[in-house]
Amino acid sequence: PVVRDQSPDSPLNGGREFRPLGCGLNGAMAAHGLPDDEYLRATRIDTTKPAKLRADDGVSVAFLEMETPLYLSEWAFRGATKNPNGKKSAEL
């Protein structure tokens, strides 16, 4: 299930406020991944139950991979440069 409850009272949040992190980009077709020992450790984890990554600091991480490069549209660039304080697009 997708957990959307950010309250510290949620049983999956363990008394911590959930704060989404950010994102990172690799170049198209760049080699990346876990070292062998971390990969082997990760393959032994029970994935049948939801669990937080780094549950000690309340951060959740997700990766999206695609085979084509991402480009910033002119619209997104204008919104980012005009919107440094997080105003809604309707206010621009």
PyMOL Python script that loads the backbone (N, CA, C, O; Angstrom):
from pymol import cmd

cmd.read_pdbstr("""\
ATOM      1  N   PRO A   1       0.827  -1.205   0.000  1.00  0.00           N
ATOM      2  CA  PRO A   1       0.000   0.000   0.000  1.00  0.00           C
ATOM      3  C   PRO A   1       0.866   1.261   0.000  1.00  0.00           C
ATOM      4  O   PRO A   1       1.990   1.255   0.501  1.00  0.00           O
ATOM      5  N   VAL A   2       0.337   2.320  -0.558  1.00  0.00           N
ATOM      6  CA  VAL A   2       1.009   3.612  -0.537  1.00  0.00           C
ATOM      7  C   VAL A   2       0.596   4.325   0.737  1.00  0.00           C
ATOM      8  O   VAL A   2      -0.592   4.541   0.976  1.00  0.00           O
ATOM      9  N   VAL A   3       1.568   4.690   1.551  1.00  0.00           N
ATOM     10  CA  VAL A   3       1.291   5.347   2.828  1.00  0.00           C
ATOM     11  C   VAL A   3       1.401   6.844   2.624  1.00  0.00           C
ATOM     12  O   VAL A   3       2.459   7.359   2.263  1.00  0.00           O
ATOM     13  N   ARG A   4       0.282   7.546   2.862  1.00  0.00           N
ATOM     14  CA  ARG A   4       0.286   8.998   2.677  1.00  0.00           C
ATOM     15  C   ARG A   4       0.209   9.742   4.001  1.00  0.00           C
ATOM     16  O   ARG A   4       0.311  10.968   4.024  1.00  0.00           O
ATOM     17  N   ASP A   5       0.033   9.037   5.083  1.00  0.00           N
ATOM     18  CA  ASP A   5      -0.131   9.682   6.383  1.00  0.00           C
ATOM     19  C   ASP A   5       1.214  10.184   6.878  1.00  0.00           C
ATOM     20  O   ASP A   5       2.119   9.386   7.124  1.00  0.00           O
ATOM     21  N   GLN A   6       1.359  11.503   7.030  1.00  0.00           N
ATOM     22  CA  GLN A   6       2.617  12.089   7.466  1.00  0.00           C
ATOM     23  C   GLN A   6       2.630  12.375   8.957  1.00  0.00           C
ATOM     24  O   GLN A   6       3.621  12.882   9.482  1.00  0.00           O
ATOM     25  N   SER A   7       1.551  12.059   9.640  1.00  0.00           N
ATOM     26  CA  SER A   7       1.440  12.347  11.066  1.00  0.00           C
ATOM     27  C   SER A   7       2.385  11.473  11.883  1.00  0.00           C
ATOM     28  O   SER A   7       2.545  10.292  11.575  1.00  0.00           O
ATOM     29  N   PRO A   8       3.016  12.030  12.920  1.00  0.00           N
ATOM     30  CA  PRO A   8       3.850  11.211  13.800  1.00  0.00           C
ATOM     31  C   PRO A   8       3.048  10.125  14.516  1.00  0.00           C
ATOM     32  O   PRO A   8       3.623   9.154  15.006  1.00  0.00           O
ATOM     33  N   ASP A   9       1.709  10.284  14.582  1.00  0.00           N
ATOM     34  CA  ASP A   9       0.865   9.296  15.259  1.00  0.00           C
ATOM     35  C   ASP A   9       0.597   8.060  14.409  1.00  0.00           C
ATOM     36  O   ASP A   9       0.103   7.057  14.924  1.00  0.00           O
ATOM     37  N   SER A  10       0.910   8.113  13.126  1.00  0.00           N
ATOM     38  CA  SER A  10       0.697   6.961  12.260  1.00  0.00           C
ATOM     39  C   SER A  10       1.606   5.819  12.709  1.00  0.00           C
ATOM     40  O   SER A  10       2.782   6.051  12.990  1.00  0.00           O
ATOM     41  N   PRO A  11       1.086   4.590  12.783  1.00  0.00           N
ATOM     42  CA  PRO A  11       1.915   3.476  13.265  1.00  0.00           C
ATOM     43  C   PRO A  11       3.166   3.227  12.420  1.00  0.00           C
ATOM     44  O   PRO A  11       4.171   2.752  12.950  1.00  0.00           O
ATOM     45  N   LEU A  12       3.132   3.530  11.136  1.00  0.00           N
ATOM     46  CA  LEU A  12       4.308   3.304  10.295  1.00  0.00           C
ATOM     47  C   LEU A  12       5.354   4.400  10.436  1.00  0.00           C
ATOM     48  O   LEU A  12       6.489   4.225   9.993  1.00  0.00           O
ATOM     49  N   ASN A  13       4.994   5.528  11.044  1.00  0.00           N
ATOM     50  CA  ASN A  13       5.943   6.631  11.181  1.00  0.00           C
ATOM     51  C   ASN A  13       6.732   6.585  12.478  1.00  0.00           C
ATOM     52  O   ASN A  13       7.668   7.367  12.647  1.00  0.00           O
ATOM     53  N   GLY A  14       6.394   5.713  13.381  1.00  0.00           N
ATOM     54  CA  GLY A  14       7.186   5.523  14.595  1.00  0.00           C
ATOM     55  C   GLY A  14       7.395   6.777  15.416  1.00  0.00           C
ATOM     56  O   GLY A  14       8.460   6.949  16.008  1.00  0.00           O
ATOM     57  N   GLY A  15       6.400   7.666  15.470  1.00  0.00           N
ATOM     58  CA  GLY A  15       6.528   8.866  16.276  1.00  0.00           C
ATOM     59  C   GLY A  15       7.300   9.990  15.612  1.00  0.00           C
ATOM     60  O   GLY A  15       7.561  11.014  16.242  1.00  0.00           O
ATOM     61  N   ARG A  16       7.673   9.815  14.341  1.00  0.00           N
ATOM     62  CA  ARG A  16       8.426  10.846  13.628  1.00  0.00           C
ATOM     63  C   ARG A  16       7.564  11.453  12.527  1.00  0.00           C
ATOM     64  O   ARG A  16       6.705  10.779  11.959  1.00  0.00           O
ATOM     65  N   GLU A  17       7.794  12.704  12.237  1.00  0.00           N
ATOM     66  CA  GLU A  17       7.108  13.333  11.114  1.00  0.00           C
ATOM     67  C   GLU A  17       7.784  12.880   9.827  1.00  0.00           C
ATOM     68  O   GLU A  17       9.006  12.953   9.700  1.00  0.00           O
ATOM     69  N   PHE A  18       6.990  12.417   8.885  1.00  0.00           N
ATOM     70  CA  PHE A  18       7.531  11.960   7.607  1.00  0.00           C
ATOM     71  C   PHE A  18       7.807  13.164   6.720  1.00  0.00           C
ATOM     72  O   PHE A  18       6.922  13.994   6.513  1.00  0.00           O
ATOM     73  N   ARG A  19       9.006  13.267   6.201  1.00  0.00           N
ATOM     74  CA  ARG A  19       9.365  14.357   5.300  1.00  0.00           C
ATOM     75  C   ARG A  19       9.946  13.766   4.023  1.00  0.00           C
ATOM     76  O   ARG A  19      11.016  13.158   4.054  1.00  0.00           O
ATOM     77  N   PRO A  20       9.256  13.936   2.907  1.00  0.00           N
ATOM     78  CA  PRO A  20       9.815  13.433   1.648  1.00  0.00           C
ATOM     79  C   PRO A  20      11.150  14.098   1.347  1.00  0.00           C
ATOM     80  O   PRO A  20      11.377  15.251   1.713  1.00  0.00           O
ATOM     81  N   LEU A  21      12.005  13.384   0.696  1.00  0.00           N
ATOM     82  CA  LEU A  21      13.326  13.899   0.359  1.00  0.00           C
ATOM     83  C   LEU A  21      13.271  14.588  -0.996  1.00  0.00           C
ATOM     84  O   LEU A  21      12.322  15.328  -1.253  1.00  0.00           O
ATOM     85  N   GLY A  22      14.191  14.390  -1.823  1.00  0.00           N
ATOM     86  CA  GLY A  22      14.246  15.019  -3.134  1.00  0.00           C
ATOM     87  C   GLY A  22      14.483  13.967  -4.187  1.00  0.00           C
ATOM     88  O   GLY A  22      13.959  12.857  -4.098  1.00  0.00           O
ATOM     89  N   CYS A  23      15.259  14.307  -5.167  1.00  0.00           N
ATOM     90  CA  CYS A  23      15.543  13.342  -6.216  1.00  0.00           C
ATOM     91  C   CYS A  23      16.953  13.578  -6.742  1.00  0.00           C
ATOM     92  O   CYS A  23      17.574  14.607  -6.475  1.00  0.00           O
ATOM     93  N   GLY A  24      17.424  12.630  -7.471  1.00  0.00           N
ATOM     94  CA  GLY A  24      18.717  12.757  -8.115  1.00  0.00           C
ATOM     95  C   GLY A  24      18.630  12.175  -9.510  1.00  0.00           C
ATOM     96  O   GLY A  24      17.783  11.322  -9.776  1.00  0.00           O
ATOM     97  N   LEU A  25      19.483  12.620 -10.391  1.00  0.00           N
ATOM     98  CA  LEU A  25      19.477  12.124 -11.763  1.00  0.00           C
ATOM     99  C   LEU A  25      20.843  11.572 -12.124  1.00  0.00           C
ATOM    100  O   LEU A  25      21.873  12.160 -11.796  1.00  0.00           O
ATOM    101  N   ASN A  26      20.838  10.437 -12.804  1.00  0.00           N
ATOM    102  CA  ASN A  26      22.051   9.893 -13.410  1.00  0.00           C
ATOM    103  C   ASN A  26      21.983  10.189 -14.900  1.00  0.00           C
ATOM    104  O   ASN A  26      20.893  10.322 -15.457  1.00  0.00           O
ATOM    105  N   GLY A  27      23.110  10.292 -15.533  1.00  0.00           N
ATOM    106  CA  GLY A  27      23.115  10.451 -16.975  1.00  0.00           C
ATOM    107  C   GLY A  27      22.493   9.232 -17.643  1.00  0.00           C
ATOM    108  O   GLY A  27      22.521   8.134 -17.089  1.00  0.00           O
ATOM    109  N   ALA A  28      21.935   9.424 -18.829  1.00  0.00           N
ATOM    110  CA  ALA A  28      21.299   8.319 -19.544  1.00  0.00           C
ATOM    111  C   ALA A  28      22.312   7.196 -19.771  1.00  0.00           C
ATOM    112  O   ALA A  28      23.437   7.436 -20.210  1.00  0.00           O
ATOM    113  N   MET A  29      21.903   6.003 -19.472  1.00  0.00           N
ATOM    114  CA  MET A  29      22.698   4.792 -19.669  1.00  0.00           C
ATOM    115  C   MET A  29      23.976   4.759 -18.835  1.00  0.00           C
ATOM    116  O   MET A  29      24.916   4.046 -19.186  1.00  0.00           O
ATOM    117  N   ALA A  30      24.032   5.507 -17.752  1.00  0.00           N
ATOM    118  CA  ALA A  30      25.199   5.482 -16.867  1.00  0.00           C
ATOM    119  C   ALA A  30      25.133   4.246 -15.974  1.00  0.00           C
ATOM    120  O   ALA A  30      24.075   3.912 -15.440  1.00  0.00           O
ATOM    121  N   ALA A  31      26.251   3.582 -15.818  1.00  0.00           N
ATOM    122  CA  ALA A  31      26.288   2.412 -14.937  1.00  0.00           C
ATOM    123  C   ALA A  31      26.142   2.863 -13.489  1.00  0.00           C
ATOM    124  O   ALA A  31      26.795   3.814 -13.060  1.00  0.00           O
ATOM    125  N   HIS A  32      25.279   2.174 -12.736  1.00  0.00           N
ATOM    126  CA  HIS A  32      25.074   2.497 -11.329  1.00  0.00           C
ATOM    127  C   HIS A  32      24.471   1.280 -10.641  1.00  0.00           C
ATOM    128  O   HIS A  32      24.029   0.341 -11.301  1.00  0.00           O
ATOM    129  N   GLY A  33      24.455   1.301  -9.337  1.00  0.00           N
ATOM    130  CA  GLY A  33      23.882   0.202  -8.581  1.00  0.00           C
ATOM    131  C   GLY A  33      24.641  -0.020  -7.290  1.00  0.00           C
ATOM    132  O   GLY A  33      25.598   0.687  -6.974  1.00  0.00           O
ATOM    133  N   LEU A  34      24.192  -1.016  -6.556  1.00  0.00           N
ATOM    134  CA  LEU A  34      24.792  -1.323  -5.264  1.00  0.00           C
ATOM    135  C   LEU A  34      26.070  -2.141  -5.425  1.00  0.00           C
ATOM    136  O   LEU A  34      26.206  -2.899  -6.385  1.00  0.00           O
ATOM    137  N   PRO A  35      27.001  -1.991  -4.492  1.00  0.00           N
ATOM    138  CA  PRO A  35      28.134  -2.924  -4.457  1.00  0.00           C
ATOM    139  C   PRO A  35      27.617  -4.343  -4.180  1.00  0.00           C
ATOM    140  O   PRO A  35      26.522  -4.508  -3.641  1.00  0.00           O
ATOM    141  N   ASP A  36      28.384  -5.345  -4.539  1.00  0.00           N
ATOM    142  CA  ASP A  36      27.935  -6.735  -4.422  1.00  0.00           C
ATOM    143  C   ASP A  36      27.461  -7.102  -3.024  1.00  0.00           C
ATOM    144  O   ASP A  36      26.426  -7.752  -2.882  1.00  0.00           O
ATOM    145  N   ASP A  37      28.198  -6.700  -1.977  1.00  0.00           N
ATOM    146  CA  ASP A  37      27.806  -7.093  -0.623  1.00  0.00           C
ATOM    147  C   ASP A  37      26.473  -6.451  -0.221  1.00  0.00           C
ATOM    148  O   ASP A  37      25.659  -7.091   0.446  1.00  0.00           O
ATOM    149  N   GLU A  38      26.243  -5.204  -0.616  1.00  0.00           N
ATOM    150  CA  GLU A  38      24.964  -4.560  -0.299  1.00  0.00           C
ATOM    151  C   GLU A  38      23.826  -5.191  -1.092  1.00  0.00           C
ATOM    152  O   GLU A  38      22.719  -5.336  -0.573  1.00  0.00           O
ATOM    153  N   TYR A  39      24.080  -5.566  -2.334  1.00  0.00           N
ATOM    154  CA  TYR A  39      23.067  -6.225  -3.145  1.00  0.00           C
ATOM    155  C   TYR A  39      22.653  -7.552  -2.511  1.00  0.00           C
ATOM    156  O   TYR A  39      21.462  -7.843  -2.399  1.00  0.00           O
ATOM    157  N   LEU A  40      23.627  -8.351  -2.098  1.00  0.00           N
ATOM    158  CA  LEU A  40      23.316  -9.641  -1.482  1.00  0.00           C
ATOM    159  C   LEU A  40      22.538  -9.459  -0.182  1.00  0.00           C
ATOM    160  O   LEU A  40      21.609 -10.221   0.088  1.00  0.00           O
ATOM    161  N   ARG A  41      22.898  -8.468   0.622  1.00  0.00           N
ATOM    162  CA  ARG A  41      22.165  -8.187   1.860  1.00  0.00           C
ATOM    163  C   ARG A  41      20.730  -7.749   1.541  1.00  0.00           C
ATOM    164  O   ARG A  41      19.791  -8.159   2.224  1.00  0.00           O
ATOM    165  N   ALA A  42      20.558  -6.925   0.515  1.00  0.00           N
ATOM    166  CA  ALA A  42      19.230  -6.428   0.151  1.00  0.00           C
ATOM    167  C   ALA A  42      18.330  -7.537  -0.378  1.00  0.00           C
ATOM    168  O   ALA A  42      17.115  -7.481  -0.188  1.00  0.00           O
ATOM    169  N   THR A  43      18.900  -8.545  -1.039  1.00  0.00           N
ATOM    170  CA  THR A  43      18.072  -9.626  -1.575  1.00  0.00           C
ATOM    171  C   THR A  43      17.553 -10.553  -0.482  1.00  0.00           C
ATOM    172  O   THR A  43      16.659 -11.358  -0.740  1.00  0.00           O
ATOM    173  N   ARG A  44      18.081 -10.461   0.706  1.00  0.00           N
ATOM    174  CA  ARG A  44      17.626 -11.311   1.818  1.00  0.00           C
ATOM    175  C   ARG A  44      16.548 -10.642   2.672  1.00  0.00           C
ATOM    176  O   ARG A  44      16.037 -11.262   3.605  1.00  0.00           O
ATOM    177  N   ILE A  45      16.193  -9.402   2.376  1.00  0.00           N
ATOM    178  CA  ILE A  45      15.200  -8.670   3.171  1.00  0.00           C
ATOM    179  C   ILE A  45      13.796  -9.125   2.793  1.00  0.00           C
ATOM    180  O   ILE A  45      13.501  -9.331   1.616  1.00  0.00           O
ATOM    181  N   ASP A  46      12.926  -9.281   3.796  1.00  0.00           N
ATOM    182  CA  ASP A  46      11.531  -9.644   3.564  1.00  0.00           C
ATOM    183  C   ASP A  46      10.797  -8.435   2.988  1.00  0.00           C
ATOM    184  O   ASP A  46      10.600  -7.439   3.683  1.00  0.00           O
ATOM    185  N   THR A  47      10.394  -8.519   1.729  1.00  0.00           N
ATOM    186  CA  THR A  47       9.707  -7.402   1.078  1.00  0.00           C
ATOM    187  C   THR A  47       8.195  -7.591   1.025  1.00  0.00           C
ATOM    188  O   THR A  47       7.508  -6.865   0.307  1.00  0.00           O
ATOM    189  N   THR A  48       7.669  -8.558   1.780  1.00  0.00           N
ATOM    190  CA  THR A  48       6.225  -8.775   1.774  1.00  0.00           C
ATOM    191  C   THR A  48       5.492  -7.828   2.706  1.00  0.00           C
ATOM    192  O   THR A  48       4.263  -7.767   2.677  1.00  0.00           O
ATOM    193  N   LYS A  49       6.220  -7.089   3.532  1.00  0.00           N
ATOM    194  CA  LYS A  49       5.609  -6.139   4.463  1.00  0.00           C
ATOM    195  C   LYS A  49       6.183  -4.753   4.199  1.00  0.00           C
ATOM    196  O   LYS A  49       7.373  -4.620   3.914  1.00  0.00           O
ATOM    197  N   PRO A  50       5.327  -3.695   4.294  1.00  0.00           N
ATOM    198  CA  PRO A  50       5.858  -2.342   4.086  1.00  0.00           C
ATOM    199  C   PRO A  50       6.853  -1.962   5.170  1.00  0.00           C
ATOM    200  O   PRO A  50       6.669  -2.298   6.340  1.00  0.00           O
ATOM    201  N   ALA A  51       7.886  -1.275   4.782  1.00  0.00           N
ATOM    202  CA  ALA A  51       8.894  -0.810   5.734  1.00  0.00           C
ATOM    203  C   ALA A  51       9.522   0.461   5.193  1.00  0.00           C
ATOM    204  O   ALA A  51       9.625   0.650   3.980  1.00  0.00           O
ATOM    205  N   LYS A  52       9.937   1.321   6.093  1.00  0.00           N
ATOM    206  CA  LYS A  52      10.620   2.544   5.689  1.00  0.00           C
ATOM    207  C   LYS A  52      12.097   2.266   5.478  1.00  0.00           C
ATOM    208  O   LYS A  52      12.688   1.423   6.153  1.00  0.00           O
ATOM    209  N   LEU A  53      12.669   2.970   4.554  1.00  0.00           N
ATOM    210  CA  LEU A  53      14.114   2.966   4.416  1.00  0.00           C
ATOM    211  C   LEU A  53      14.660   3.947   5.427  1.00  0.00           C
ATOM    212  O   LEU A  53      14.090   5.022   5.619  1.00  0.00           O
ATOM    213  N   ARG A  54      15.744   3.599   6.068  1.00  0.00           N
ATOM    214  CA  ARG A  54      16.325   4.475   7.086  1.00  0.00           C
ATOM    215  C   ARG A  54      15.263   4.920   8.086  1.00  0.00           C
ATOM    216  O   ARG A  54      15.094   6.119   8.312  1.00  0.00           O
ATOM    217  N   ALA A  55      14.559   3.992   8.677  1.00  0.00           N
ATOM    218  CA  ALA A  55      13.463   4.315   9.590  1.00  0.00           C
ATOM    219  C   ALA A  55      13.910   5.174  10.763  1.00  0.00           C
ATOM    220  O   ALA A  55      13.072   5.763  11.445  1.00  0.00           O
ATOM    221  N   ASP A  56      15.209   5.257  11.010  1.00  0.00           N
ATOM    222  CA  ASP A  56      15.689   6.058  12.131  1.00  0.00           C
ATOM    223  C   ASP A  56      15.600   7.555  11.868  1.00  0.00           C
ATOM    224  O   ASP A  56      15.537   8.333  12.820  1.00  0.00           O
ATOM    225  N   ASP A  57      15.591   7.991  10.589  1.00  0.00           N
ATOM    226  CA  ASP A  57      15.509   9.428  10.332  1.00  0.00           C
ATOM    227  C   ASP A  57      14.261   9.849   9.566  1.00  0.00           C
ATOM    228  O   ASP A  57      14.143  11.013   9.184  1.00  0.00           O
ATOM    229  N   GLY A  58      13.325   8.926   9.332  1.00  0.00           N
ATOM    230  CA  GLY A  58      12.051   9.285   8.731  1.00  0.00           C
ATOM    231  C   GLY A  58      12.116   9.701   7.275  1.00  0.00           C
ATOM    232  O   GLY A  58      11.301  10.514   6.840  1.00  0.00           O
ATOM    233  N   VAL A  59      13.055   9.173   6.510  1.00  0.00           N
ATOM    234  CA  VAL A  59      13.194   9.542   5.103  1.00  0.00           C
ATOM    235  C   VAL A  59      12.799   8.355   4.241  1.00  0.00           C
ATOM    236  O   VAL A  59      13.178   7.219   4.528  1.00  0.00           O
ATOM    237  N   SER A  60      12.051   8.611   3.203  1.00  0.00           N
ATOM    238  CA  SER A  60      11.692   7.578   2.246  1.00  0.00           C
ATOM    239  C   SER A  60      12.307   7.940   0.899  1.00  0.00           C
ATOM    240  O   SER A  60      12.346   9.113   0.526  1.00  0.00           O
ATOM    241  N   VAL A  61      12.780   6.953   0.182  1.00  0.00           N
ATOM    242  CA  VAL A  61      13.482   7.198  -1.073  1.00  0.00           C
ATOM    243  C   VAL A  61      12.829   6.371  -2.173  1.00  0.00           C
ATOM    244  O   VAL A  61      12.447   5.223  -1.946  1.00  0.00           O
ATOM    245  N   ALA A  62      12.701   6.945  -3.354  1.00  0.00           N
ATOM    246  CA  ALA A  62      12.203   6.210  -4.512  1.00  0.00           C
ATOM    247  C   ALA A  62      13.078   6.564  -5.711  1.00  0.00           C
ATOM    248  O   ALA A  62      13.546   7.695  -5.841  1.00  0.00           O
ATOM    249  N   PHE A  63      13.290   5.594  -6.570  1.00  0.00           N
ATOM    250  CA  PHE A  63      14.089   5.811  -7.768  1.00  0.00           C
ATOM    251  C   PHE A  63      13.233   5.530  -8.992  1.00  0.00           C
ATOM    252  O   PHE A  63      12.481   4.556  -9.022  1.00  0.00           O
ATOM    253  N   LEU A  64      13.345   6.368  -9.981  1.00  0.00           N
ATOM    254  CA  LEU A  64      12.690   6.155 -11.268  1.00  0.00           C
ATOM    255  C   LEU A  64      13.784   6.030 -12.314  1.00  0.00           C
ATOM    256  O   LEU A  64      14.702   6.849 -12.373  1.00  0.00           O
ATOM    257  N   GLU A  65      13.675   4.997 -13.136  1.00  0.00           N
ATOM    258  CA  GLU A  65      14.673   4.819 -14.177  1.00  0.00           C
ATOM    259  C   GLU A  65      13.980   4.813 -15.528  1.00  0.00           C
ATOM    260  O   GLU A  65      12.898   4.247 -15.682  1.00  0.00           O
ATOM    261  N   MET A  66      14.607   5.440 -16.495  1.00  0.00           N
ATOM    262  CA  MET A  66      14.068   5.455 -17.847  1.00  0.00           C
ATOM    263  C   MET A  66      15.219   5.419 -18.839  1.00  0.00           C
ATOM    264  O   MET A  66      16.358   5.744 -18.505  1.00  0.00           O
ATOM    265  N   GLU A  67      14.904   5.021 -20.052  1.00  0.00           N
ATOM    266  CA  GLU A  67      15.965   4.886 -21.050  1.00  0.00           C
ATOM    267  C   GLU A  67      16.159   6.147 -21.884  1.00  0.00           C
ATOM    268  O   GLU A  67      17.097   6.219 -22.678  1.00  0.00           O
ATOM    269  N   THR A  68      15.297   7.131 -21.720  1.00  0.00           N
ATOM    270  CA  THR A  68      15.436   8.372 -22.477  1.00  0.00           C
ATOM    271  C   THR A  68      15.813   9.511 -21.546  1.00  0.00           C
ATOM    272  O   THR A  68      15.426   9.497 -20.378  1.00  0.00           O
ATOM    273  N   PRO A  69      16.552  10.491 -22.025  1.00  0.00           N
ATOM    274  CA  PRO A  69      16.922  11.621 -21.165  1.00  0.00           C
ATOM    275  C   PRO A  69      15.723  12.506 -20.852  1.00  0.00           C
ATOM    276  O   PRO A  69      14.762  12.560 -21.620  1.00  0.00           O
ATOM    277  N   LEU A  70      15.786  13.190 -19.735  1.00  0.00           N
ATOM    278  CA  LEU A  70      14.749  14.137 -19.343  1.00  0.00           C
ATOM    279  C   LEU A  70      15.222  15.543 -19.682  1.00  0.00           C
ATOM    280  O   LEU A  70      16.386  15.887 -19.478  1.00  0.00           O
ATOM    281  N   TYR A  71      14.322  16.334 -20.193  1.00  0.00           N
ATOM    282  CA  TYR A  71      14.638  17.720 -20.535  1.00  0.00           C
ATOM    283  C   TYR A  71      13.688  18.641 -19.794  1.00  0.00           C
ATOM    284  O   TYR A  71      12.512  18.317 -19.626  1.00  0.00           O
ATOM    285  N   LEU A  72      14.175  19.759 -19.359  1.00  0.00           N
ATOM    286  CA  LEU A  72      13.362  20.763 -18.688  1.00  0.00           C
ATOM    287  C   LEU A  72      12.639  21.583 -19.750  1.00  0.00           C
ATOM    288  O   LEU A  72      13.270  22.163 -20.634  1.00  0.00           O
ATOM    289  N   SER A  73      11.304  21.629 -19.657  1.00  0.00           N
ATOM    290  CA  SER A  73      10.541  22.408 -20.630  1.00  0.00           C
ATOM    291  C   SER A  73      10.679  23.899 -20.327  1.00  0.00           C
ATOM    292  O   SER A  73      11.040  24.290 -19.217  1.00  0.00           O
ATOM    293  N   GLU A  74      10.391  24.708 -21.314  1.00  0.00           N
ATOM    294  CA  GLU A  74      10.425  26.158 -21.130  1.00  0.00           C
ATOM    295  C   GLU A  74       9.432  26.564 -20.041  1.00  0.00           C
ATOM    296  O   GLU A  74       9.727  27.436 -19.224  1.00  0.00           O
ATOM    297  N   TRP A  75       8.256  25.933 -20.029  1.00  0.00           N
ATOM    298  CA  TRP A  75       7.229  26.227 -19.020  1.00  0.00           C
ATOM    299  C   TRP A  75       7.749  25.922 -17.612  1.00  0.00           C
ATOM    300  O   TRP A  75       7.553  26.717 -16.693  1.00  0.00           O
ATOM    301  N   ALA A  76       8.405  24.781 -17.444  1.00  0.00           N
ATOM    302  CA  ALA A  76       8.941  24.418 -16.128  1.00  0.00           C
ATOM    303  C   ALA A  76      10.054  25.373 -15.713  1.00  0.00           C
ATOM    304  O   ALA A  76      10.148  25.741 -14.542  1.00  0.00           O
ATOM    305  N   PHE A  77      10.893  25.775 -16.655  1.00  0.00           N
ATOM    306  CA  PHE A  77      11.968  26.721 -16.346  1.00  0.00           C
ATOM    307  C   PHE A  77      11.395  28.055 -15.884  1.00  0.00           C
ATOM    308  O   PHE A  77      11.847  28.608 -14.882  1.00  0.00           O
ATOM    309  N   ARG A  78      10.408  28.572 -16.602  1.00  0.00           N
ATOM    310  CA  ARG A  78       9.793  29.843 -16.206  1.00  0.00           C
ATOM    311  C   ARG A  78       9.143  29.716 -14.837  1.00  0.00           C
ATOM    312  O   ARG A  78       9.256  30.626 -14.015  1.00  0.00           O
ATOM    313  N   GLY A  79       8.463  28.600 -14.577  1.00  0.00           N
ATOM    314  CA  GLY A  79       7.828  28.402 -13.271  1.00  0.00           C
ATOM    315  C   GLY A  79       8.843  28.327 -12.149  1.00  0.00           C
ATOM    316  O   GLY A  79       8.602  28.848 -11.060  1.00  0.00           O
ATOM    317  N   ALA A  80       9.982  27.681 -12.402  1.00  0.00           N
ATOM    318  CA  ALA A  80      11.007  27.543 -11.361  1.00  0.00           C
ATOM    319  C   ALA A  80      11.682  28.872 -11.072  1.00  0.00           C
ATOM    320  O   ALA A  80      11.980  29.174  -9.917  1.00  0.00           O
ATOM    321  N   THR A  81      11.926  29.669 -12.103  1.00  0.00           N
ATOM    322  CA  THR A  81      12.614  30.934 -11.877  1.00  0.00           C
ATOM    323  C   THR A  81      11.685  31.999 -11.318  1.00  0.00           C
ATOM    324  O   THR A  81      12.143  32.912 -10.631  1.00  0.00           O
ATOM    325  N   LYS A  82      10.387  31.904 -11.598  1.00  0.00           N
ATOM    326  CA  LYS A  82       9.436  32.872 -11.059  1.00  0.00           C
ATOM    327  C   LYS A  82       8.883  32.434  -9.718  1.00  0.00           C
ATOM    328  O   LYS A  82       8.196  33.208  -9.051  1.00  0.00           O
ATOM    329  N   ASN A  83       9.165  31.225  -9.318  1.00  0.00           N
ATOM    330  CA  ASN A  83       8.506  30.628  -8.172  1.00  0.00           C
ATOM    331  C   ASN A  83       9.510  30.189  -7.109  1.00  0.00           C
ATOM    332  O   ASN A  83       9.441  29.044  -6.664  1.00  0.00           O
ATOM    333  N   PRO A  84      10.436  31.039  -6.683  1.00  0.00           N
ATOM    334  CA  PRO A  84      11.455  30.595  -5.736  1.00  0.00           C
ATOM    335  C   PRO A  84      10.919  30.314  -4.335  1.00  0.00           C
ATOM    336  O   PRO A  84      11.585  29.636  -3.551  1.00  0.00           O
ATOM    337  N   ASN A  85       9.740  30.816  -4.006  1.00  0.00           N
ATOM    338  CA  ASN A  85       9.198  30.617  -2.657  1.00  0.00           C
ATOM    339  C   ASN A  85       8.023  29.654  -2.632  1.00  0.00           C
ATOM    340  O   ASN A  85       7.268  29.644  -1.660  1.00  0.00           O
ATOM    341  N   GLY A  86       7.844  28.851  -3.661  1.00  0.00           N
ATOM    342  CA  GLY A  86       6.826  27.815  -3.666  1.00  0.00           C
ATOM    343  C   GLY A  86       5.411  28.309  -3.863  1.00  0.00           C
ATOM    344  O   GLY A  86       4.484  27.692  -3.338  1.00  0.00           O
ATOM    345  N   LYS A  87       5.194  29.404  -4.604  1.00  0.00           N
ATOM    346  CA  LYS A  87       3.839  29.882  -4.866  1.00  0.00           C
ATOM    347  C   LYS A  87       3.149  28.928  -5.830  1.00  0.00           C
ATOM    348  O   LYS A  87       3.794  28.310  -6.677  1.00  0.00           O
ATOM    349  N   LYS A  88       1.839  28.815  -5.694  1.00  0.00           N
ATOM    350  CA  LYS A  88       1.077  27.961  -6.593  1.00  0.00           C
ATOM    351  C   LYS A  88       1.095  28.566  -7.989  1.00  0.00           C
ATOM    352  O   LYS A  88       1.178  29.785  -8.145  1.00  0.00           O
ATOM    353  N   SER A  89       1.015  27.708  -9.006  1.00  0.00           N
ATOM    354  CA  SER A  89       1.109  28.192 -10.381  1.00  0.00           C
ATOM    355  C   SER A  89       0.002  29.187 -10.716  1.00  0.00           C
ATOM    356  O   SER A  89       0.205  30.058 -11.561  1.00  0.00           O
ATOM    357  N   ALA A  90      -1.172  29.082 -10.072  1.00  0.00           N
ATOM    358  CA  ALA A  90      -2.264  30.019 -10.328  1.00  0.00           C
ATOM    359  C   ALA A  90      -1.912  31.427  -9.854  1.00  0.00           C
ATOM    360  O   ALA A  90      -2.511  32.398 -10.316  1.00  0.00           O
ATOM    361  N   GLU A  91      -0.949  31.552  -8.940  1.00  0.00           N
ATOM    362  CA  GLU A  91      -0.560  32.857  -8.415  1.00  0.00           C
ATOM    363  C   GLU A  91       0.523  33.522  -9.250  1.00  0.00           C
ATOM    364  O   GLU A  91       0.831  34.693  -9.029  1.00  0.00           O
ATOM    365  N   LEU A  92       1.106  32.805 -10.201  1.00  0.00           N
ATOM    366  CA  LEU A  92       2.213  33.360 -10.993  1.00  0.00           C
ATOM    367  C   LEU A  92       1.733  34.416 -11.961  1.00  0.00           C
ATOM    368  O   LEU A  92       2.535  34.983 -12.703  1.00  0.00           O
TER     369      LEU A  92
END
""", "prot")
cmd.dss("prot")
cmd.show_as("cartoon", "prot")
cmd.util.cbc("prot")
cmd.orient("prot")
